[in-house]
């Protein structure tokens, strides 16, 4: 077999790196903006693809799109509540330096496990903090598509929208418009 030149190896490495980050670069968060990193320096490297973003590939059946602040003291521990081994309080390779171990702080969790977490914790106000700019919009879309068939998913959708203030501005504008229309109708009926 012929030996590859250093230039060819460098080109292959660049193409592979570009391919690895392309899904994150193309992904958007729940606000429709560029998806932010879930993990950062001093934290364990997260993401199904271990690139710090809550993105996936076709083989991610869990859809790891929800970024949770595992260090927050609000709500019950995700691992405990979902009856998983306590990896939530462990250390794993660091974001930015995988030769070191860092604590799990912000972590991309499965959107379906997140829905169960809300239910098992006792509601949206009983869960750990979430990191909205790092939550992949595909979770919101999946919840919207499945909400009519599941109370658990409908509650997860409502929780995500509430905690991230998604759709709140448009809902307020719609309510104000409806109020104005009702006032106009009442005035029209008086005349």
FIKE-910770 format. One record per residue (C-alpha): residue in one letter; x, y negated, z negated. Coordinates in steps of 0.001 Angstrom, whole numbers, padded with zeros to 6 digits, always signed. Example, Ala and Ser with C-alpha at 12.3 -4.5 7.8 and 13.67 -1.06 7.14 Angstrom:
<atoms>
A+012300+004500-007800/S+013670+001060-007140/
</atoms>
This chain:
<atoms>
X+000000+000000+000000/X+001337-003429+000951/X+002259-005837-001802/X+000109-008997-001890/X+001808-012367-001712/X+001646-014724-004722/X-000279-017215-002566/X-002924-014612-001719/X-003184-013585-005387/X-003613-017238-006402/X-006338-017692-003780/X-008140-014577-005001/X-007943-015866-008588/X-009376-019262-007566/X-012262-017668-005658/X-012992-015307-008565/X-012967-018204-011049/X-015264-020258-008837/X-017651-017329-008558/X-017598-016826-012331/X-018587-020439-013084/X-020985-020907-010152/X-024034-019540-012009/X-023458-021980-014887/X-022884-024925-012565/X-026127-024198-010709/X-028171-023602-013872/X-030360-026271-015449/X-031562-026715-019004/X-035111-027144-020289/X-034946-030849-019371/X-034003-030133-015753/X-030473-031444-016307/X-027196-029548-015923/X-027075-026681-018427/X-024712-027586-021270/X-022353-025154-022976/X-023780-023252-025913/X-020429-022489-027541/X-017419-024770-027850/X-013991-025095-029447/X-013748-023465-032869/X-016716-021194-032126/X-016993-017656-030820/X-017328-017567-027021/X-020943-016829-026103/X-023021-016145-023027/X-023846-012884-021335/X-021011-013648-018905/X-018828-014990-021772/X-018383-018382-020140/X-019979-020418-022947/X-023258-020944-021048/X-026608-019186-021470/X-026580-017773-017948/X-026933-014231-016733/X-026360-011887-013878/X-028771-009385-012396/X-027777-006764-014974/X-028756-008900-018003/X-032036-007224-018880/X-032179-009227-022121/X-032117-012593-020379/X-029766-014288-022865/X-031004-017844-022233/X-031775-019308-025684/X-028978-021101-027571/X-029391-020831-031356/X-027295-022598-033994/X-026479-019571-036141/X-024820-021802-038739/X-027976-023797-039421/X-029570-023180-042784/X-033073-023734-041508/X-035129-020560-041228/X-034170-016952-041568/X-030975-015443-040194/X-031664-014276-036626/X-029928-010917-037107/X-031658-010165-040404/X-035113-011174-039195/X-034825-009223-035913/X-033353-006236-037829/X-030064-006192-035921/X-026621-005494-037368/X-025335-008782-038806/X-023137-009917-035922/X-024615-013406-036540/X-022215-013949-039465/X-019208-012318-037796/X-016196-013624-035896/X-015445-012913-032251/X-012943-014183-029640/X-012811-017988-029618/X-014147-020244-026906/X-011011-021731-025341/X-008597-019226-026910/X-009772-015614-026781/X-006585-014473-028552/X-008029-015904-031804/X-011197-015019-033733/X-013803-017700-034459/X-017148-017614-036278/X-020374-017153-034354/X-021979-020611-034471/X-023965-021365-031329/X-025023-018163-029575/X-027055-017248-026486/X-029757-014824-027589/X-032230-012800-025572/X-035336-014834-024797/X-037558-011824-025596/X-035818-011259-028959/X-036223-014997-029628/X-039995-014651-029144/X-040047-011753-031623/X-037822-013744-034011/X-040353-016582-034165/X-043146-014142-034945/X-041182-012133-037549/X-039828-015289-039225/X-043365-016567-039757/X-043551-019286-037124/X-041608-021933-035267/X-040908-023997-038392/X-039245-020981-040055/X-036444-020363-037524/X-032844-021528-037253/X-032119-024640-035182/X-031940-024319-031417/X-029637-026234-029056/X-031999-027555-026372/X-029485-028950-023834/X-027898-025475-023742/X-031168-023524-023284/X-031552-022231-019742/X-034736-023413-018015/X-035372-019884-016724/X-036471-018999-020278/X-039071-021770-020218/X-040256-020643-016775/X-040444-016983-017846/X-042433-017949-020941/X-044819-020076-018855/X-045403-017172-016465/X-046029-014630-019253/X-047792-016784-021884/X-051337-016000-020777/X-050800-012290-021392/X-049095-012443-024792/X-049648-014445-027972/X-045998-013823-028909/X-044774-015371-025643/X-047319-018212-025833/X-046022-019020-029336/X-042407-018912-028110/X-043326-021278-025270/X-045060-023684-027657/X-042096-023517-030056/X-039554-024210-027320/X-041606-027133-025997/X-042123-028524-029497/X-038529-028246-030729/X-037096-029580-027455/X-039830-032179-026822/X-040418-030682-023387/X-043515-031969-021627/X-044404-034208-024570/X-044075-037449-022593/X-046277-036178-019767/X-048855-034829-022248/X-048965-038216-024027/X-049357-040014-020695/X-052183-037633-019716/X-053921-038218-023056/X-053629-041990-022650/X-054981-041798-019109/X-057890-039652-020276/X-058630-042128-023063/X-058621-045035-020592/X-060944-043155-018226/X-063359-042407-021069/X-063362-046072-022105/X-064012-047137-018513/X-066859-044606-018266/X-068374-045883-021526/X-068158-049477-020335/X-069687-048522-016991/X-072599-046778-018771/X-073259-049898-020891/X-073553-052072-017782/
</atoms>
